Structure formats: C-alpha cells, structure tokens
C-alpha cells in the first residue's frame, strides 16, 4: 500500500473517527514552519476530577502581519479553524472590548453540544473567554 497526505480537516471526520483506512497507519504530522514571526498559546477547560477530557480548548496563533488564527476543539463534531485577517486582534491600539467584540462572531462557528461535561450555552460562552486568554498570551509572546 502506498502513502498519502491529507489536510487535517479531511483527516478528522468526527468523534473517534478518522480517514484512516483498514491497515493504514499514521506515519507523520507535517507542520509547516511559518515564514514570518509568530507566536501561539493554548487554553483548555476541563474538569478538575474525573475523566481528563477537554470541555473546550482553543489555540491561538498570531502573526506580525496581523493574522490571528484560532483552532478550536471539543466544540463540535470536529475541530475547526477560524481566522481574522483585519489586523485588529493583533493591533495593540485596539482596546480589549473591541477585540472581544471581534472574537464573538468568530467563535459562533462552533457547534457545541450539551453533555455531562457542560451545556451547549456554557461551552459557547467559554469559547470567547478562552479565545481571549489565548489571544492575550500569544500577543505577549509575539511582542516579547
């Protein structure tokens, strides 16, 4: 059997489901090296006791060029990526409330469920909180 390369969004098909066929083995995950200065941060919300499954998780990657990219997990059937290319989330002159108002519609792409870990509404609200925390940490790292 040969090998193939798939984008991540085609590899993860749903909860516990991947595009691996019978007999296939994941050999590598290719992560491109950014061509410009960037920084990232990861935030995760989970229960303190019990199963260590994330209720919500968000990773934010920011670039000097003004791009802010968010990868979101545990907020729907598959992880997803959204980005803001206006530069406003990376701009130090934009006030925090302005940045939070930009984050809210980005996080609306999530389709969280309600389960024993959290309600859909709680997950949706916490996405904005975690996205904000990850953004702030990534920006601190970018500018230090």
N, C-alpha and C positions, 0 to 999 in steps of 0.2 A: 504494500500500500504506500502511496506517495505522501507528500506533506501538503499542507495548505495554510494560508494565512488569512485570518478573519479579523475584521474590526470588532472591537469589544461589544459594540451594540448589536452585532449579529451573533456573537458567541453566547451571551447570556439570554436565554429565552423565557425564563420565568422562575418562580421559586423552586429551587432544586433542579432546574432543567438547563442544560447547555446544548450547544450544537455538536457536541462530540458524538460521533457515530460508534456503534459497537466495534470494539477493538482499537479505537483511536486513543491516543494518549496526548495530553497537553505537554508539549515539549518546552515552550518558552513563552514569555510575555514580553513583547517588544515595546519599549517606552522610548519615544524619540527625545533626543536632547534638545531643549529649547534653544533657538538661535539668538535669543536676547535675554537680558537679565529678567529673572522671575523669582517668585517665592510662593510657598504654599503652606497651608495649615489644614489640619483635620480635626473635626469635633464630633463627638459621639455621645448620644444619650442612651443609657442602659439602666437596668435595674441594679440596685446595689447587691441584692441577694437573689439567688436562683440562677436560671439559665443565662449565660452570657451572650444573649442575642441583642443586637442593637435595636432600640426603639426607633431611632432616627440617626443617620450620620450624614455629615456634609464635609466635603473637601473643597477648599477654595484655592485657586491658583491665580495670581495677579502678575501682570507684565508691565514693564516700564512704558510700553506703547499704549497702555490704557485698557487693555483687555482684562476683564475679571471673569473667570470661568469657575463654575460650581458643579461638582459631581455629587449626586445625592443618592443615598442608598436607604433601604428599608422604608421607603416612602411610596411604594407602588410595586407592581409585579416585577419590574426590572429596574436596575439603577439607570439614571439618566443624567445628561449633562446639559446645562444651560449656560449662556454667557451674555455678558453685557460688553458691547464694544464702543460705547459712547465716551468712555474715559471718566465718566462721573464717579464711579465707585472707587477709582484709583486716585482721583484728584484730591489732594489734601485741603483744598479750599472749599470743598463741598461739605456742608455741615452734616452731622450724624443723622438728623431727622430726614434730610434729603436723601441720604444714602439708604436709609431704611425704607423709604417710600419706593425706591428703585428695586430693592430686594423683594418686596411683597409680590409684585406681579411675576417676577422670575420664579419664585417658589410655588406659584399657582400651577405650574406644570406637573406638580406631584399629584399622585392619585392614591393617597394613603388609605389604609383600611383600618377598621376598628378590630382589635383582638384583645387577648388577655393582657398584653403589654401596655396598650394605650388606645384611646379613642382616635378616630379619624381627625376630629377637631383639635385635639391636643397635639397630635403629630403635625398638623398643618401649622399651628401656632408656633411650635418649637422649631420648625424648619427655618423660619425667619430669624429666630433667636440664635440658632446655631450658625446659620449663614453669616449673620452679623459678627459673631465671635470669631469665626474662621477668617472672615474678611479682615477684621482688625489685626489679628495675629499675622496673617500673610503680609499685610501692608507694613507692619512693624518690621518684619523680617526683610522685606524688599528695601526698606529705607535705612537699614542698619548696616 
